[in-house]
Amino acid sequence: MKIRKAAERGLTETGWLHSRHSFSFAEYYDPKHMGFHSLRVINDDRVEAAAGFGMHGHRDMEIVTIVVEGELEHKDSLGHGEVLRPNEVQVMTAGRGIRHSEFNPSKTASAHFIQIWIEPDTLGLEPAYAQKAFSSEHRRNTLLRVAGGRHNGDQALHINQDAHIYVSTLTQNSTINFDTTNGRACWLQVIRGECLVNQVKLEPGDAVATEDPIHLHIQGTAPQTEIILFDLRYVDARAS
């Protein structure tokens, strides 16, 4: 496993935005961290009250947003106007072009959310939007798939890539397991709390990555620990 410590991530501070970047993004550039297979962006964002991102555009990216605390108001060029809250997940297919804004509607509380960009398997798709609430109980001490490519038997939101996003809330000393397989890569990041992954201690913002078949044993070591896990099709950069 490779370890990516929280303090090693990129940083954006604008007064109203406090953002940590796992991979190169905006003015943060690190040629060693340009993404991980189809996973291009993990931004750990905190937006102050009554502030946010004005209308801006995206193309050819699957954009997934998960609110940790507070609320995030979304408006887009497709006509959607929604508020995203904890335990809700939003997926946008930017496709051939979409514009949207993200704003913290609270006058007093900051908003904390994770924004993820995944490269699609097809360019020039029809732009699309979806949002769904997932019960907190369904993620307690288990891995809950909230977004991903084609899969039968669950209610995960669809993205146009062979990639799967799981979330979990671990209680103290609870354990979960995940097996990676040939042709797959895995990235696991701690959102809140602390855990052990194969006896490696991870704190908020820390991540582990593996590109080889491995059994991951994950144990919560705080009263409540939130993690996000990405199961990705292995992409050999040397072949591209």
N, C-alpha and C positions, 0 to 999 in steps of 0.2 A: 504494500500500500504506500502511496505517496501522501504526505501530509501538507496541507495548505493552511497555515495559521492565520487567524483573523487579522492580526497586526500586519501581515505581509500584503494584505489587499490594498488596492488603490483607494484613494480618498478624494471626495468632492465635498467642499464646504462653501455654501453661498450665503449663509445667514439663515435662510428659511429651509434649505435642503442640506441634510447630512447623509451622505451616501458612501457605501463601501462597495468596491467593485472586485469580484473574484477574478474577472478577466479584463483585458484592455477595453476601455470604454471612454468615449469623449476625449478629454485631455490626458487621461491616464493611459500610458502605453508601456507595456512590458512584453517584449517579443517571446518570452518564455511562457506567457499566459495569455494566449490569443483566443482561447476557447478550449473545449474538451469534446472532441468528436462533433456531433451536431449541436451540442450545447454551446451557445455563443456568449450569453450574458447571464450572470446572477448579480443583480444589484440589491443590496440590503439598504433600503431607503427609509429615512425619517423626514417627514414634511411637517413644518411648524403649522400652527393653527392659522386658518384663513389664508393659506398660501398654496401654490401648486404650479404645475406645468401648463402653460398656455397651449393653444391649438398647434400641433406639429404633426409631421407626416412620417409614415413608415412604408417600406416596401419589402416584399418577399421575406417575411419573418413570421414565425408563430410566437406570439407574445402572451405569456401567462403571468397573471398577477394574483398574489395571495396576500390578503391583509392579515397582519398579526395583531395589531391594536388600532383602535380608532376607525375612521371611515374615509373612503376615497370616492369622490364623485367623478363619474366618467361621462363624457359627451363625445360623440364621434360623427363623422361625415356620412355615416349610414343612417343617422337619425336616432341613435340610441342615447338615452339619458338615464343612467343608473347610478345607484350608490352601492359600493362594495363594502362589506363588513366582515369581521372575523368569521372564520369557517366557510367563507364564500370564495370561490375561485372564478376568475375571468379568463377567457381565451379569446384572442383576436387573431384571425388570419389576415395579415396585412396584404398579402397577395400583390396585385398590380398597383395597389396604392390605397391607403386609408389615412385619415387625419383624425386626431383625437386630443382631448385635454384631460388632465387629471388634477383634481383640486381637493384639498382638505376642507370640508364644509364647516368643521367645528370652529367656534370662536375662541375656544380655550384649550383644547387638547391637541397634541400632535398625533400624527398618523404614522404607523410603522407598517411597511409592506415589503414583500419580496417580489421583484420583477425579473422574469426569466425570458430570454430570447432563445428560440431553437430554430435552426435553419430548416426550411421545409424540404421535402423530397421533390417538389415540383415548383417551378417558378411561374409567376403570372397567374396565380389562382384568383378566383373570385373572392373579394374581401368578405369576411364574415365575423360575427360576434356571438359569444355565448357566455352565460353566467349561471352558476349553480351553487346552492348551499349544500354543505355536507355536514352531517351530524357530528358533533365532537365525540360522541360515544363510539362512533364507527371507526375512529382513528386511535382510540385509547389502547395502548399496548399491542397494537398491530399496525401493519403497513396498509394504508388505504390508498388505492390508485385514484387520483383525482383528474388526471389528464394523460392522454397518450394516443398512440396510433391504434390501428384496428385490433380489437380485443372483444371477446364474447363474455357476457355474464356479469358485467358491472355497469355502473352509471357514470363512469368517467367522461369528462368532456373530450371531444375529439381534436387531435392536432394532426397535421399532415406530415408526419415523420414517424419512423420506427423508433420511438422514444417513449418512455413511460415515467410519469412523475408520481411518486408516492409521498404521503405525509404520515407522521405518527406523533402521538403524544405519549411519552413514557412516564409512568409513575416510578417512585423510588424503588430501585432494585429489580424492576421488571425487565424482561429480556425479550427480544425478537431476533429473528434470524433471516438472512437473505443470502442466496447462493447465486453468484455470477456464473456464466457459462461461456463456452467458446464463442467468439464472435460478438461478445457484448462487453461494454465498459460500464463502470459504475462510479458515480460521484455522490457522496453523502455529506451533507452540511448541517451543522447544528444552528438552529434559529434562536432557541432560548434554553437555558438549563445546561446540564453537563451529562456526558455519557462516556462509556468505554466502548470502543470498537476494536474487537480482538485485543483487548487489554490496553489499547492506546487511549489515553484520556483526551477528550475533546471538550472545549468550552465554547461559549456563544461565538458564532462566526467561523469557527474552525471547520475544516473539511478534510475528508480522505478520498482518494481516488484510486481505482484499480482498473487495469486493462487485461487482467488474467483471471482465469477461473479461480474463485476463492469463496470460502464460507465466511460470511460476516456475522459475528455474534455481537449484538448491540445491547448494552445494559444501561438503563437510566441510573444516574448516581445523584440526582437532585430530586426534590419533591415533585417537580414537573419539568420534563425536557421535551422540546419540540424539535423534530428533525425533518429534513426533506431529502429524498433519495431519488436519483435519476438512473434509470436503466436504459442504456443507449446502444444502438447498433454500432459496432466497431467500424471506424473509418480509418483506413491506412492512408495517412497524409502523403506518404511517399508515392502512392499510386495516382495521386491527383495532379 
